[in-house]
């Protein structure tokens, strides 16, 4: 069972779908993809060019979706080598491979052209919950329930650094998008930390109370760097997403995004650049909704109500189009694609 299930499931949301229409348009369901999974779909991620979508499951398998020849998407390759559930997936920038983090205590690297498992990264002592790659695709970071962050040399599948990063499970790792010299980690201990990749030194520690949060060390459920390396977007289990400016000392809170439900499951938030509408933040919610906020104003602009009939575990924006992929704890195990229609 994938470690994404950290508490008993929430009651199912109503099955009907209702998309909020804000001025200018709304997100509409454009596809519902079946990955052939036997358990819930735990994570999904678009390739950097948007031509492929990787989805993975609590059953320990993954699927690569690509063009089906008629304008839709279908499973092109299956990823089958993990012994237990998959919790996270990340792409290399050149789209040549994907990496997955699993409850079997390993990270695996998969050839995106063949679906073959090319490398296995072994060394964690408990579930591996999160994974990320540096911009040069030479280093891989993984976070685990063993409370450590490991940095691996992708070429030889060997750990080059082990960081005793937190006092509870590590839920997020993300290299800064500019040059990969700094790594962010988040944890159930409520802390967001920035690390010098070369030395393993902790550069700074951030927690929600610094922003006046009433939630004492709300567990960090996800964190991701902005492409320019100036900001970190962090989700916490007080149903809040915060944008931290990290290119200054001390770090400071830049924006707060509210309105989602997040208390039990580690659903990520993400930056989204809509081609015609500017910059946004997207996140799923435990009530089955998907929310979109304007990055500058922090105002919620769109809600896809009842996008799924269970807690949303992942939302990933398409890199070039105004579209989203989402997956959930739903028993239908499907990945849903949403396209903005003006």
N, C-alpha and C positions, 0 to 999 in steps of 0.2 A: 504494500500500500504506500502510495507516495506521501512524503512527509508534509505535503501541502494541507492535509487534513489534520489540523492541530487541535480541533475541538469537534464535538458532535455537530452534524450538519444543521443548518437553519431550516425552518419550515419552507416548503416550496412556495414561490410567489405565484400569483394567478397566471394562468397559461396564456391569456389574451395579450396581444402585443399592441402597444399604443405609443406612437412616436410623436414627441412634442414638436410642433412646428413653430419655430421662431421666425421672425422677419428674415426673409432671404432664402428660406428653404429648410429642409430637414434631412436627416439620415434615413434611408430606406433600405430594407433588407434586399440584397442583390443575389445572395447565394447562401445555401446551407450545406456545408461540406461534411461528408461521412468519411472518417479516417479508418473505419473498420476496427475501432478500439473496443476492448472488452470492459474497460472501466472509464471513468470520467476523463475528459481532456483537460490536462493540467496546465499547459502553456502553449503559446503560439508566437511565431515571429516571422515577419517578412524578410526576404533576402534584401541586401542593400539596393539592388536595382528594381525590386518589387516584382520580379518575374516568378519567384517561387515563394511558397509559404510552408514553413515547417511547423507541425503540430505534434505534441507528444502527450503521453497518457500515463495515468496511474497504473496501467497494466505493464509498463516497462518498454513499450514500443513507441516508435515515432513514424510519421508519414510526411513525405515531401509532396506537396501539391504543385502542379504546374498546368500550363495551357492544355486543355483537352481537345484543341483543334476546332472548336466551334464557339470560341469566345468565353467559355467557362473554365473551371478548374477541376482537376481530377487527380487522384493519387498516382504519382509517377514512380515513386520509390518508397520502400519501407525500411525503417531502421530497427533492426532486431538483434540485440546483443546484451542489453541490460538484464540483470536478474530480478530487479525490483523497479518500482515506479520512478518515472522521470519527473523532476521538479522544475527544471529550467532549461532553456535553450538559447544559444547565441550564434550569430553568423560571423564568419570572417568577412572583412571588407571587400575582398575580391570575389565573394560568393562561391569560392571553391569548396568550402567545408562548413559544417555546423558542429557545435559542441553541445553536449547534454550533461546535466548533473542529475544524479540518481540516488535513491535510497540504498542502492547496493554498495555505497561508499566510494563510487568511482565517478570520474568524468570520462566521457568517450568522445573521440573526434571521428566524424563521418565524412566520407567523400561525397560531395553533393552531386557528382556526376554518376556515381555507381551505387550509392547507398551502403558501401562497404565500411566497416569499422576499421579505421586506419591506425588508431592509437587508443590505449587505455591508460588513464592517469590514476594511479593507485597510491594511497598513503593516508587518507582521512580515516579516522577511527569511528565515525558515525555517518549518518545520512549527509549527502552533499546536496545543499538546498539551492545554491545559486552559482552562476558562472558568468564570466565576461572575458573579452579579448581586448588587448591593447590595439591602438590604431595600426601598428605595423604588422599585426598578426603573428608576432614572435613570442608573446607572453600571454598566458592564460591565468586568470585568477578564479579561485573557487572558495566558497564559504560553506561551513558545515555546522551540523549540530554538535560537533566536538569543540565548538567555540573558536576555531582557528580559521585564518585565511591562508591559503597556500598560493604561491605564485609559481607557475610551471613554465619551463622552456618547451614551447610547442614542438620544436624540431626533434627533441629526444624524449619527450614525455616524462621529464624528470622535474621534481620540485627543486627550485633554486632558492626558495625562501618559505619559511613557515612562521606566521605571525600569530602570537597569542593575543588575538584582537579584542575579544569580548568575554563577558562573564555568563552569557547565555547564547543560544543558537544564533549563528550568523545568517541573516535573511537576504542580504544584498551585497553585491560587489560591482563596482563600475570604475573603469579607467577614465581619466579625464580625456575628452575627445580631441584635445589639441595635440598633445604629444605623448600621452600615456605615462608621464613621469609621476603622476599622483593617482592613488587608488582610493576610492571611497568604499567604506563598508558600513552596513547597518545591522542592528541586532535586536533581539527580544529584550536586551538589557536597557533599551530605550536610547541608546547612543548611536550617533552617526559620527564616524571617524574618518579622517583623511590621513593617508600614509604616503611617505616617500618610498617609491617603488625600489629604488636602488639600495637604500639603507634599511628599509623596514621600520624607520622611525615614525612615530605618531606625530603628525604636524599640528593637528587640532582635534578637539572633541566638541561636538555640537549636540544639544538635546533640546526637546520641545520647551522645557521650562525657561530657556533663554528667551523664548518668544512670548513669555507670559502665559503659557498654557496652564490650565488648571489640572491637566492630566500629568501626574508625576511619572516622569520617564516612560511615556507611552511607548510601547514596543514599536520599533521601526519595522515595517513590513516590506518596504522596497525603497531603493534609492538609485538614481541614475544621473550621470553628468550631462550637462548641456554640451552641444557639439563644440562650442568655443572654449569649454573648460572653466568658464566663469561662475557657473551656477550648478547646484545639485538640487534635484527635485526629490523630496522624501515623503513617503506615505507612512502614516502612523496609525496605531489602533485606537485613536480617539476620533476616528472618522474624518481626519484632516489630511490634506496634502499641503506641504510647505515648500516654498522655493527659497533656497539659501544662496546668498551671494558669497562665494568662497574664495574670490580672487583678492580679498583684502583681509587684513588682520586688525581687529577680530572679524570673524564672519558675521554677517548680519542677515536678518530675515527680510526678504524682498516682497513676497506675496504669500497669502494664505487662501487656499481653495477649500470650500466647505460644501456640504450637501450630500455626500455619499455616506453609506453605512460601511464601516470597517472596524470590526472588533475581534474577529476570529481567524480570518483567512488572509494569507499574504498575497493579495491581488495587487499588481503593479500599477503605477501611474506612468505616463509617458508624455514627452513633448511631441507636438504635431504641428507641422507647417502646412496649412491648407493653401494650395496654389493661388486661390483667388481671394481668400478671406484672412490671411495673416496667420500669426502664431497662436497656438492653443495648447491646452493641457487636457489629456483624456485619462479617465480611470473608470474601472468597473466598481460595482457596489454589491454588497451581500444581499440586497433585496432583488437582485436580478437586473437592475438598471445599468446603463452606461451613461456617463456624464462627460460633457465637454465644456471647458471654461475658456474664456479669452485670457491669454497670457498677461496682457498688459493691465487689464482692469480687474482680473480675478473674478469676474462675473460669469455665472453659469449661462451659457448661450443655448445649449441643446441637451436634452435628456432623451435617450432611447429607453422608454419605459418597457419593462418586462422583456428586455432583449433576450433574456434566458429565464427559465423557470426555477433557477437555483442561483446560489452565489456565483458571481462572475469572478473567475480566477485570473484572467488575462485579457488585456486589450492592447493591440499593437497597431499603430497608424501605418498606412501605406506610405512608403518613402517619397513617392512622386505624385500621387493622386489624393483627392479628398475622400479617403475611404479608410475603414477600420476593420480589423479582424478581432473577434472575441470568442472566448470559450468559458466553460463554466462547470459546475458540479452536476449539471443536468444529466438525467439518465439517458437522454438521446445522444450524448457524447459528441455532438456536432460542433464544428467551428462555423460561426456565422460571419458573413461579410456584409458590411454596411457602406453604402455609397451616398454621398451628399447630393441631394437633388434640389436645385434652386427653384 
